[in-house]
Amino acid sequence: MTLAAPRTEAYGQKGLSLVDRFGVWLSRRAILRHLPWHRPGRVLDLGSGFGFLALLLARRRQGSVVAADLSPGSMRLLGSVAGAFRAPVETLVCDAAQVPLPTASVDTVAAIHLLEHLGAEDCERTVREAIRLARCRVVVAVPFEQEPTAAYGHIQTFSRADLVRLGRSCGHRFRVSDHHGGWLVMHTG
């Protein structure tokens, strides 16, 4: 008797096992719970990578989405995919700590799974930059790990207490929550 390989389907449907699809669904719920996807306005996705969040936001909301990443190749790919999906996403190639946009030029800055890839000094500079850019809020998400997961490029870890300290150090009203990692939402306006 031969066992068939587990049936899989692509991103969003195929290519992922049932357990992975459930994880994607939970991640989307967490993201949509913390980001104002239903409100018009401009969102900046810092450290966008391949742009999955930027595409999700562009397809689900009114307003504009800007994706920023250090990788020119990732931003070119995102621009192509966004065009194919007819999802309006503006792309920027830049350092997350030096974004070439004016102060208070976006409503929300999202730094979703970015800070764990940065050293402490770059992390502080990036959060200061996010606050400079955001008219309304900055949303940060990080994994809670005992040790940085080098396979994912993580170089530092965060705890709930670390997020509370980060929120307090920024001088804005904030809240911290747990949902598949830690979430820090700072209200800047």
Buried (B, 14 or more C-beta within 10 A) or exposed (E): EEEEEEEEEEEEEEEBEEEEBEEBEEBBEBBBEBBBBEEEBBBBBBBBBBBBBBBBBBBBBEBBBBBBBEBEEBBEBBBEBBEEEEBEBBBBBBBBBEBEBEEBBBBBBBBBBBBBBBEEEBBBBBBEBBBBBBBBBBBBBBBBBEEBEEEEEBBBBBEBEBBBEBBEEBEBEBEBBEBBBBBBBBEBE
